[in-house]
């Protein structure tokens, strides 16, 4: 069974955490794009994440986006 945690952060730390999650989601999204097209985006430098295919990368990116959405919703509820 999954356990739910309550974590308290100040607004600066919360922003840093959201930025980090957004960076990870973008990396997985770019990996999925690369795996589909086999082309690197212009003016973009990133590491291709290790996964089996574009669908897996999409799934991982979607999970990061879901985490971000959950956190932002809770943030808005507390503002």
C-alpha positions as CSV (number, residue, x, y, z in Angstrom):
1,X,0.0,0.0,0.0
2,X,1.3,3.5,-0.8
3,X,1.8,5.9,2.0
4,X,0.9,9.6,1.9
5,X,3.2,12.2,3.4
6,X,2.6,15.8,4.5
7,X,5.7,17.9,3.9
8,X,6.1,21.6,4.9
9,X,8.3,23.8,2.8
10,X,8.6,27.6,2.5
11,X,7.6,29.2,-0.8
12,X,11.2,29.4,-2.0
13,X,12.0,25.8,-1.4
14,X,8.6,24.8,-3.0
15,X,9.5,26.8,-6.1
16,X,12.9,25.1,-6.3
17,X,11.3,21.7,-6.0
18,X,8.8,22.5,-8.7
19,X,11.6,23.8,-11.0
20,X,13.5,20.6,-10.5
21,X,10.5,18.4,-11.2
22,X,9.7,20.5,-14.3
23,X,13.3,20.0,-15.5
24,X,13.0,16.3,-15.1
25,X,9.7,16.2,-17.0
26,X,11.2,18.2,-19.8
27,X,14.1,15.9,-20.1
28,X,11.8,12.9,-20.4
29,X,9.7,14.7,-23.0
30,X,12.7,15.6,-25.0
31,X,13.9,12.0,-24.8
32,X,10.5,10.8,-26.1
33,X,10.7,13.2,-29.0
34,X,14.3,12.1,-29.8
35,X,13.3,8.4,-29.7
36,X,10.4,9.2,-32.2
37,X,12.4,11.4,-34.6
38,X,16.0,10.4,-34.0
39,X,16.8,14.2,-34.2
40,X,18.2,16.5,-31.6
41,X,16.3,19.7,-31.2
42,X,18.1,22.8,-32.4
43,X,19.9,24.8,-29.7
44,X,19.1,22.2,-27.1
45,X,21.5,20.3,-25.0
46,X,20.2,17.6,-22.8
47,X,21.0,14.0,-21.9
48,X,18.9,11.3,-23.4
49,X,17.3,9.4,-20.5
50,X,17.6,5.6,-20.4
51,X,14.4,3.8,-21.3
52,X,13.1,1.2,-23.7
53,X,11.1,3.4,-26.0
54,X,9.3,6.7,-26.6
55,X,6.1,5.4,-24.9
56,X,8.0,4.7,-21.7
57,X,9.6,8.1,-21.8
58,X,6.1,9.7,-22.3
59,X,4.8,7.8,-19.3
60,X,7.6,8.9,-17.1
61,X,7.2,12.5,-18.2
62,X,3.4,12.3,-17.6
63,X,4.1,11.0,-14.1
64,X,6.3,14.0,-13.4
65,X,3.7,16.4,-14.8
66,X,1.1,14.7,-12.6
67,X,3.2,15.2,-9.5
68,X,3.7,18.9,-10.4
69,X,-0.1,19.3,-10.9
70,X,-0.8,17.7,-7.5
71,X,1.7,20.0,-5.8
72,X,0.4,23.2,-7.5
73,X,-3.2,22.3,-6.7
74,X,-2.3,21.9,-3.0
75,X,-0.3,25.2,-3.2
76,X,-3.3,27.1,-4.6
77,X,-5.6,25.6,-2.0
78,X,-3.3,27.0,0.7
79,X,-2.8,30.5,-0.8
